[in-house]
Amino acid sequence: MREIKIRYIFRTRWTKKVRATFRTIDELENGGFFLGWGYKLLSKNEFTGAYDKDGKEIYAEDVVKADVIGLVSWDEKLLQYTIFWSDKVSCSLVSMKDCIEVIGNFAENPGLLKEFA
């Protein structure tokens, strides 16, 4: 997954100076993000900005279905979300978003992994 960085701009209460700081999602989660006792983070996924044919939000690492099953992932070389199909073909998420249906993700549905074995 690509790194997501967030910029925070703030004003100090005492000096009234304006400051900026940058944090990645990992830094936020490791330095102050608390799920509570008894919880374990299984996955973190970024919203792709796209919706499937039924209007459901598509997230990175979602499993989608058209004629075959596919996995939505960020492609570092193409700098875009790509669907990697179980038949070893891939295509741009944008080109297929109106033809696919989100059927789940591996964190919630580990059984979906068998489609990619």
N, C-alpha and C positions, 0 to 999 in steps of 0.2 A: 504494500500500500504506500502511496506517496505521502510525504510528510505534509502535515497541515500546520500552518503557523498562524498564530493570532496576534494582532497588534493591539495593545491596550494603551490608551492615552489617558493620563490622569493629571490632576492638579494636587500638589501636596497641600495639606491642610495648614501647615505651619509656615512655609515659605511662599506659598501660592505659585510656585514654579510649575510649569507644565512639563511633564516627562512622558516618555514612551518606553514601553518594554515589550519584548516579543517572547512568546512561549509556544512551544509545540504542544500538541495534545498529550504526548507522552510525558512532557514535563509537568503539565497540569495534573495528570492522573497520578504521577509518582510523587508530586510535591504538595499535595493538599487535597486531592480528589479522594473521597472516602465513600465507599459503597455501604459500609456498615458491617458489623460483625456477622460472620456466617455467609458472606457473599464472596463470589469469585468472578472476576471479569472473564467472560468467555470470548467475547469478540467486540470489536469496535469497527463500525462501518460508516463510511461517509455517504450521504445522500448524493446521488449522481446528478440530480436536477432533472431527471427524466421520469416519466410515468409509463406503465404498461398499457395495453389495450383497454383494460378495465378501469384505468385511472389510479391504480395503486402505485405508490412511490417505489422506485427502484433504487436499491442500495448496493454498494460494492459488496461482493461475495454473495449476492442473491443468486439463487438457482431459478432459471427461467425456462419456459417451454415454448417451442414453436412446433416444427415437425420432429425435432430431437431436443434433448435436454442440454442447457448451456449454463455456464458460470460467468457472471459479470465481474470483471476485474479491471483495474487500472493498468494500461499498457504504457510503460515508461518510455519505450522507443517512439510510439506514435503520439504520446501525451493526450490520450483520450481513453474513455471507458470502452472496453471491448468485450464481446461475448465470445467465450471459448466453448465451442460446441463439443458434445461427447463424441462426435465423429471426426474430431481433430481439426476441424475447420474453424476459422475465427472471422468475425466481422465487427464493424463499428456498432456500438449500442445505439447511437443516434439513427442509423439506417434501419434498425429493426424495432425500435421502441413501440411502434404502433401495431406490430404483429406478434408480440410476445406476451406471455403471461407469467407473473411471478408466482412460483409454486412453493417457495420457502428459502431456507438457508441451512448451511451445515451445522451451525451452532444449535438451532432448534430442531433440526431434522437430520441427524447423523446418517440415517439410512439413504439419503440422497447421494452419499459418496459412492455408492456402488455403481452409479451411472458412469462414473469417471474412472473406474478400475480397468 
